[in-house]
Amino acid sequence: MEKFLIAEFEAKRQYASIIENPVQLRMEHIHDFFELTLVHSGSCAHHVNGEKISLRTAMMTFIRPSDCHYFDPLTPGFKIINVTIPQPTIQAMFAYLGNGFEPGRLLNAPLPPTVEMAYTDFQAVQNELRQLILYKKLLGHKADAFFHATLLNLITRHFPMALAHNRTNTPVWLQWLVLEMYKKNNYVEGLPAMQRLSGKTNEHLCRSCAKHLGLSPTQVVNDIRLRQAARILVETDEKIIDICGETGFDSLSNFYHLFKKAYGHSPKAFRTLKDPSLICEYTIVDAIFPQTLPTADPPKAIARR
């Protein structure tokens, strides 16, 4: 088994390369760097970590240094575009994206994550990688910025959080509706905006909120308003009466009552704590977005806005 070293590639400034030599592809190996491999044409069996994964055109794999792998058998004309990524580059990228991106789902999975692209995405990625190869030849070290931008785009676009956490049964229209209600003009207007944007009857909206969120539409609106109010209290010195009106509450006494019920403190007492970590999302966010966002398009009533 061979071991390839990043130093061999950095000396030549090889960010990406086209590999089609069957002898090279069939060589079992590990390396001290990360790779992105995109199947340019043909199909193969990807042997990795003792398992076998079928690959075909438009499939991309995120390969870690610990992955022992090779490609065999290969169809005639099989070709991959390979991106070589130093470990510090990946570490810096994941540090920049933060823990919310959950890099462990890519780094610690038993097998290297693999995705299949739609044809239009495949064409776009091919063009990006061809440009990367060209820029390396033309710009040398100056191409580093282009390499980092391309890499960030590829990872975040094709290995998003939703792949690991798209577990919610909440209808897509309701997910998008709640996202839309986080816009200030909508949560200030309140229930009429929610009913209008849903495109559903009031009865259907109430049943769906109760079933999937455990809340009424009014409670959904108030939860969003209260979260915004809590943030303003912590981050600004605005008067509480102004915050009440700014977040859509018509009654100051009702605002105080709902806020204390949600946060355990009056708005004035909450402000003195100056603790952003107390600004919670409540049940609504966990019910709709278990660490993901809706992947389908929004309903027409929302998309038109």
BELMO-V147061 format. One record per residue. N is the residue number from 1. RES is the residue in three letters. PHI is phi in radians with two decimals (none if undefined). Layout:
n->N res->RES phi->PHI
n->N res->RES phi->PHI
//
This chain:
n->1 res->MET phi->none
n->2 res->GLU phi->-1.57
n->3 res->LYS phi->-2.22
n->4 res->PHE phi->-1.68
n->5 res->LEU phi->-1.98
n->6 res->ILE phi->-1.07
n->7 res->ALA phi->-1.04
n->8 res->GLU phi->-1.17
n->9 res->PHE phi->-1.59
n->10 res->GLU phi->-1.13
n->11 res->ALA phi->-1.08
n->12 res->LYS phi->-1.75
n->13 res->ARG phi->0.96
n->14 res->GLN phi->-1.54
n->15 res->TYR phi->-1.37
n->16 res->ALA phi->-2.47
n->17 res->SER phi->-2.69
n->18 res->ILE phi->-1.70
n->19 res->ILE phi->-2.04
n->20 res->GLU phi->-2.38
n->21 res->ASN phi->-1.26
n->22 res->PRO phi->-1.03
n->23 res->VAL phi->-1.10
n->24 res->GLN phi->-1.17
n->25 res->LEU phi->-1.16
n->26 res->ARG phi->-1.50
n->27 res->MET phi->-1.39
n->28 res->GLU phi->-1.21
n->29 res->HIS phi->-2.74
n->30 res->ILE phi->-2.23
n->31 res->HIS phi->-2.75
n->32 res->ASP phi->-1.82
n->33 res->PHE phi->-2.48
n->34 res->PHE phi->-1.62
n->35 res->GLU phi->-2.43
n->36 res->LEU phi->-2.01
n->37 res->THR phi->-2.04
n->38 res->LEU phi->-2.02
n->39 res->VAL phi->-1.29
n->40 res->HIS phi->-1.35
n->41 res->SER phi->-2.80
n->42 res->GLY phi->1.49
n->43 res->SER phi->-2.56
n->44 res->CYS phi->-2.85
n->45 res->ALA phi->-1.81
n->46 res->HIS phi->-1.67
n->47 res->HIS phi->-1.55
n->48 res->VAL phi->-2.57
n->49 res->ASN phi->0.91
n->50 res->GLY phi->1.42
n->51 res->GLU phi->-2.00
n->52 res->LYS phi->-2.22
n->53 res->ILE phi->-2.10
n->54 res->SER phi->-1.36
n->55 res->LEU phi->-2.07
n->56 res->ARG phi->-2.52
n->57 res->THR phi->-0.89
n->58 res->ALA phi->1.42
n->59 res->MET phi->-1.77
n->60 res->MET phi->-2.12
n->61 res->THR phi->-2.18
n->62 res->PHE phi->-1.71
n->63 res->ILE phi->-1.84
n->64 res->ARG phi->-1.66
n->65 res->PRO phi->-1.00
n->66 res->SER phi->-1.39
n->67 res->ASP phi->-1.40
n->68 res->CYS phi->-1.65
n->69 res->HIS phi->-2.68
n->70 res->TYR phi->-2.86
n->71 res->PHE phi->-2.04
n->72 res->ASP phi->-3.07
n->73 res->PRO phi->-1.39
n->74 res->LEU phi->-2.08
n->75 res->THR phi->-1.36
n->76 res->PRO phi->-0.99
n->77 res->GLY phi->1.41
n->78 res->PHE phi->-1.11
n->79 res->LYS phi->-2.65
n->80 res->ILE phi->-2.14
n->81 res->ILE phi->-1.78
n->82 res->ASN phi->-2.00
n->83 res->VAL phi->-1.91
n->84 res->THR phi->-1.68
n->85 res->ILE phi->-2.24
n->86 res->PRO phi->-1.07
n->87 res->GLN phi->-1.01
n->88 res->PRO phi->-1.04
n->89 res->THR phi->-1.17
n->90 res->ILE phi->-1.13
n->91 res->GLN phi->-1.07
n->92 res->ALA phi->-1.17
n->93 res->MET phi->-1.13
n->94 res->PHE phi->-1.19
n->95 res->ALA phi->-1.13
n->96 res->TYR phi->-1.15
n->97 res->LEU phi->-1.23
n->98 res->GLY phi->1.53
n->99 res->ASN phi->-1.13
n->100 res->GLY phi->-1.07
n->101 res->PHE phi->-1.29
n->102 res->GLU phi->0.95
n->103 res->PRO phi->-1.10
n->104 res->GLY phi->-1.03
n->105 res->ARG phi->-1.18
n->106 res->LEU phi->-1.67
n->107 res->LEU phi->-1.41
n->108 res->ASN phi->-1.93
n->109 res->ALA phi->-1.14
n->110 res->PRO phi->-1.02
n->111 res->LEU phi->-2.08
n->112 res->PRO phi->-1.08
n->113 res->PRO phi->-1.02
n->114 res->THR phi->-2.29
n->115 res->VAL phi->-2.24
n->116 res->GLU phi->-1.97
n->117 res->MET phi->-1.63
n->118 res->ALA phi->-1.18
n->119 res->TYR phi->-1.02
n->120 res->THR phi->-1.13
n->121 res->ASP phi->-1.15
n->122 res->PHE phi->-1.04
n->123 res->GLN phi->-1.08
n->124 res->ALA phi->-1.12
n->125 res->VAL phi->-1.17
n->126 res->GLN phi->-0.98
n->127 res->ASN phi->-1.12
n->128 res->GLU phi->-1.05
n->129 res->LEU phi->-1.27
n->130 res->ARG phi->-1.10
n->131 res->GLN phi->-1.09
n->132 res->LEU phi->-1.07
n->133 res->ILE phi->-1.11
n->134 res->LEU phi->-1.16
n->135 res->TYR phi->-1.08
n->136 res->LYS phi->-1.06
n->137 res->LYS phi->-1.21
n->138 res->LEU phi->-1.51
n->139 res->LEU phi->-1.91
n->140 res->GLY phi->1.05
n->141 res->HIS phi->-1.10
n->142 res->LYS phi->-1.16
n->143 res->ALA phi->-1.38
n->144 res->ASP phi->-0.97
n->145 res->ALA phi->-1.08
n->146 res->PHE phi->-1.15
n->147 res->PHE phi->-1.07
n->148 res->HIS phi->-1.14
n->149 res->ALA phi->-1.14
n->150 res->THR phi->-1.11
n->151 res->LEU phi->-1.09
n->152 res->LEU phi->-1.04
n->153 res->ASN phi->-1.12
n->154 res->LEU phi->-1.12
n->155 res->ILE phi->-1.18
n->156 res->THR phi->-1.28
n->157 res->ARG phi->-1.37
n->158 res->HIS phi->-1.85
n->159 res->PHE phi->-2.24
n->160 res->PRO phi->-1.30
n->161 res->MET phi->-1.05
n->162 res->ALA phi->-1.05
n->163 res->LEU phi->-1.12
n->164 res->ALA phi->-1.65
n->165 res->HIS phi->-2.35
n->166 res->ASN phi->-1.50
n->167 res->ARG phi->-1.88
n->168 res->THR phi->-1.30
n->169 res->ASN phi->-1.67
n->170 res->THR phi->-1.12
n->171 res->PRO phi->-0.98
n->172 res->VAL phi->-1.03
n->173 res->TRP phi->-1.07
n->174 res->LEU phi->-1.33
n->175 res->GLN phi->-1.05
n->176 res->TRP phi->-1.14
n->177 res->LEU phi->-1.07
n->178 res->VAL phi->-1.14
n->179 res->LEU phi->-0.99
n->180 res->GLU phi->-1.15
n->181 res->MET phi->-1.23
n->182 res->TYR phi->-1.33
n->183 res->LYS phi->-1.30
n->184 res->LYS phi->-1.00
n->185 res->ASN phi->-1.10
n->186 res->ASN phi->-1.42
n->187 res->TYR phi->-1.25
n->188 res->VAL phi->-1.20
n->189 res->GLU phi->-1.14
n->190 res->GLY phi->1.51
n->191 res->LEU phi->-1.01
n->192 res->PRO phi->-1.03
n->193 res->ALA phi->-1.16
n->194 res->MET phi->-1.10
n->195 res->GLN phi->-1.16
n->196 res->ARG phi->-1.14
n->197 res->LEU phi->-1.22
n->198 res->SER phi->-1.14
n->199 res->GLY phi->1.22
n->200 res->LYS phi->-1.98
n->201 res->THR phi->-1.22
n->202 res->ASN phi->-1.04
n->203 res->GLU phi->-1.13
n->204 res->HIS phi->-1.13
n->205 res->LEU phi->-1.09
n->206 res->CYS phi->-1.12
n->207 res->ARG phi->-1.11
n->208 res->SER phi->-1.17
n->209 res->CYS phi->-1.12
n->210 res->ALA phi->-1.15
n->211 res->LYS phi->-1.22
n->212 res->HIS phi->-1.69
n->213 res->LEU phi->-1.99
n->214 res->GLY phi->1.22
n->215 res->LEU phi->-2.38
n->216 res->SER phi->-1.49
n->217 res->PRO phi->-0.97
n->218 res->THR phi->-1.11
n->219 res->GLN phi->-1.15
n->220 res->VAL phi->-1.06
n->221 res->VAL phi->-1.05
n->222 res->ASN phi->-1.14
n->223 res->ASP phi->-1.05
n->224 res->ILE phi->-1.15
n->225 res->ARG phi->-1.07
n->226 res->LEU phi->-1.14
n->227 res->ARG phi->-1.11
n->228 res->GLN phi->-1.13
n->229 res->ALA phi->-1.10
n->230 res->ALA phi->-1.07
n->231 res->ARG phi->-1.14
n->232 res->ILE phi->-1.13
n->233 res->LEU phi->-1.06
n->234 res->VAL phi->-1.31
n->235 res->GLU phi->-1.66
n->236 res->THR phi->-2.37
n->237 res->ASP phi->-1.93
n->238 res->GLU phi->-1.01
n->239 res->LYS phi->-1.15
n->240 res->ILE phi->-1.09
n->241 res->ILE phi->-1.13
n->242 res->ASP phi->-1.27
n->243 res->ILE phi->-1.12
n->244 res->CYS phi->-0.96
n->245 res->GLY phi->-1.23
n->246 res->GLU phi->-1.12
n->247 res->THR phi->-1.68
n->248 res->GLY phi->1.77
n->249 res->PHE phi->-1.47
n->250 res->ASP phi->-1.52
n->251 res->SER phi->-2.10
n->252 res->LEU phi->-1.16
n->253 res->SER phi->-1.16
n->254 res->ASN phi->-1.18
n->255 res->PHE phi->-1.04
n->256 res->TYR phi->-1.06
n->257 res->HIS phi->-1.09
n->258 res->LEU phi->-1.19
n->259 res->PHE phi->-1.14
n->260 res->LYS phi->-1.15
n->261 res->LYS phi->-1.11
n->262 res->ALA phi->-1.38
n->263 res->TYR phi->-1.90
n->264 res->GLY phi->1.37
n->265 res->HIS phi->-2.45
n->266 res->SER phi->-1.21
n->267 res->PRO phi->-0.96
n->268 res->LYS phi->-1.15
n->269 res->ALA phi->-1.17
n->270 res->PHE phi->-1.09
n->271 res->ARG phi->-1.08
n->272 res->THR phi->-1.17
n->273 res->LEU phi->-1.23
n->274 res->LYS phi->0.89
n->275 res->ASP phi->-2.11
n->276 res->PRO phi->-1.06
n->277 res->SER phi->-1.17
n->278 res->LEU phi->-1.41
n->279 res->ILE phi->-1.39
n->280 res->CYS phi->-1.63
n->281 res->GLU phi->-1.55
n->282 res->TYR phi->1.23
n->283 res->THR phi->-1.03
n->284 res->ILE phi->-1.01
n->285 res->VAL phi->-1.26
n->286 res->ASP phi->-1.12
n->287 res->ALA phi->-1.23
n->288 res->ILE phi->-1.64
n->289 res->PHE phi->-2.15
n->290 res->PRO phi->-1.26
n->291 res->GLN phi->1.13
n->292 res->THR phi->-2.58
n->293 res->LEU phi->-2.25
n->294 res->PRO phi->-1.07
n->295 res->THR phi->-1.69
n->296 res->ALA phi->-1.52
n->297 res->ASP phi->-1.18
n->298 res->PRO phi->-1.23
n->299 res->PRO phi->-1.06
n->300 res->LYS phi->-1.02
n->301 res->ALA phi->-1.06
n->302 res->ILE phi->-1.54
n->303 res->ALA phi->-1.10
n->304 res->ARG phi->-1.25
n->305 res->ARG phi->-1.33
//
